Amino acid sequence: MAKEIQRRGRKRDPGRPVSELARLRLARGMTLDQVGIAVGTARSNVHKYENRPELLRWRWAERFAAVFDVDPMTLMVGGGQSIPVVGYVGAGAEVELVDAYAKGGGLSEAPCPPGTHPKKTVAVIVRGDSQAPMITDGWIIFYSRDPEPDLAAIVGKLCVVKIADGPVMLKQVKRGYSPGKFNLLSSNAPMIEDVALEWAAPTLAMLPGE
């Protein structure tokens, strides 16, 4: 019982920003139940999307937007915000080290894609055409600033990777021949075989270059 009382009395983290969905509801003086009825869902779902806006997908954003009479894009995490482009990533050849800029800084800015967290996402510009025709020189790749802690989880994914004592590259990751090693694949370049990785971050979104 004591644990239950403690759980119910837990306060919201003051460092966590209020989501746009919560701000709109509070500004209109609506309860979770009222919004849930208007949208056609349970109050628990409204609460979930307010506290974890990164889970909100387009079809639900449209429903909430209709209730609040706003653009659905403004409800998506990252909608209307920008994130730093922190460097370059090689699709083939070695290029400048990525993320060589202080947090919050960068070469330039790019629009934060819907569904990604603007404070946890960074972008890099592709150099090289080894992933062509799908991804060509100049494309912008978005990934989490926090690399995947379990490297086994990146197998089969297109990732921004840092090869141990080597360059940062954009590669599809496959299991290597030795424990803890990986093969790195490109669309039209030789496979880099059986290498160790310092870190890897799966791509979150991509935009063609200008």
N, C-alpha and C positions, 0 to 999 in steps of 0.2 A: 504493500500500500504506500509506503514511504517513497518508493521509487516512482510509483505512478503519480503521486502528488508532485514530486520533483520534476518529472517529465512535463506535466501540464503547466508547471510554473516557469519553465525555461524561457528566458527572454530571447528575443530576436537579436542576432549578432549586429551591434550598431555599426560595424565596419562594412556590412553587406549592403550595397545600394538597393534602394527600393526599385523594383522592376517597373517598367512603363505600364504594364497591365495593372499592377497594384495601385500605382499613382492615379490612373484613370478611374478606377473603382472608388478610391477614397475621395477624389475630387468631386465625384457625382453623388457621394453619400450613400452608396449602395453596399449591401452586405454580400458576403460570399454566396449565401443562399439565393439572393435576388439575381445575381449575375448568373449563377448556375441555371436557374429557371429560364432566364432570357436566352441563354446559349443552348440549353438543352443538355446539360450535363450535371454531375453531382458537384456539390460544394467542395468536396475533397479534390476534384480535378482542378477547379478554379484555384484553390490554395496551392496545389502542386505547381501549376504554371506560373503563379505569382512568385513562388520561392525558387523555382528552377526554370526560368524562362528559356534556358538553352534546350529544354525538352519540347517547347512549343513548335509545332509544324504548321505549314502553310494553311491547311484546311481548317485548323482550329483558330489560327490567327484571323482568318476571314470571318469566322463566326463571332469572335470577340470584337473585331473591328466594326461589324455591323451594329452591335449593341452600343458601342461607344462613339460611333460615327467618326472613325479615323481611318487612315490608310493602314492596311494590314502590315505593311513593311515596318511601321513604327513599333509594332509589338514584338517583332523578331529580335533576338539578341544580335546586336551588331547593326541593326537597321539604321541607316543614316549616320553611322559613326565611321571613323577612319582609324586605321592601325598603321604602325610604322613598317616601311620596307627596310629591312635591316641589313641587306647585302645581296650577294649573288650566290647561286648554287649551280654547280656544273652538272650538265646532263651527260657530258662526255669528258672534256678536258678539265684539268685543275684550274680553278678560278680563285677569286678573292675569298678569304675566310668569311663565312656567313656570321651574322650576329656580332659583328665587331663594333657595334654601337651601344651606347648606354641604354638601359631600359627607358622607353619613352622617346628615344631618338631614332634616327635612321636616315637613309638616303632621301626618302620621300615618304608619301603616304598613299594608301590604297583603301578603297571602300571595304569595310568589314562585311564579309558575306553573311547573309541571314543564317541563323543557326549556329554561329560561332561566337565565342565570347571575346569582346574587343580588348579586354585587359589581359587575356591569356593567349591571344593569337598574334603571330607576326607573319610577315610576308618576305619572300625573296624573289629575285628575278632570275629566270633561267638563262644560262649561257651555254650555247652548244645545241646541236640538233640530234643527239643520239637517241632521244625519245620521239623523234618525228616519225610519222606525221601527226601523232596524237598531241604531242607537246613540242613546240618549237622555240627557238631562241626568242627571248623577250617575254615569254609567258610569266605570269605572276602566280606563285605557289604559296598557299596559306597553310600554316601548320602551328601546332601548339608550342608555346615557349617552354613548356615542361615536357621533356622527352619521355617516351614510353619507358617505364622502369623495368618492365619484363620484356627483354628482347625477343623471347620466344613468341610473343604476341604480334610481332610485326611481320612474321613470315607470310608471304603471299601478298603483302600490301606495297603500294607505291609510297615511298618514304623519302624524307630528307634525312640523309645519314652522314655521320662523321666517321670516316675510316680511321682506325687507330693509327696515329702518326701519319695521317694522310689527309686528303682533301674532303670537303663537304660536297656531297653529290646527290642527285635526284635519281633513285634507282628502285626497281622492284626487288624486294628481298626474298631470297629463297634460302633454305637450309644449306650449309656448306658440307664439306666432306669430313670435317673434324668437329668434335664437340665445341660448341661456342663460337663456331665460325659460320660465315654466310657467303653465299654467292649473290652477286649484284647484277641484275639484268637490265638491258636497254633494248629498245625496239630495233635499232640498227647499228649497234656497236658491240664489240667483243665483250663477253661476260667477264666480270672481275670475280675471280674464284677464291673461295676459302679464305676470307679476310675477317679479322676481328673488327668490331665496331665500338667506338667510344660512346656513341649515343645514336638514337634513331627516333624520328617523329613522323607518324603517318600523315599524309596530306589531308587537309580538311576541305579544301576547295581550290579551284584554279580559275584564272581569268586569262584570256588571250592578251598578248601585248598590243600596244597601240600601233 
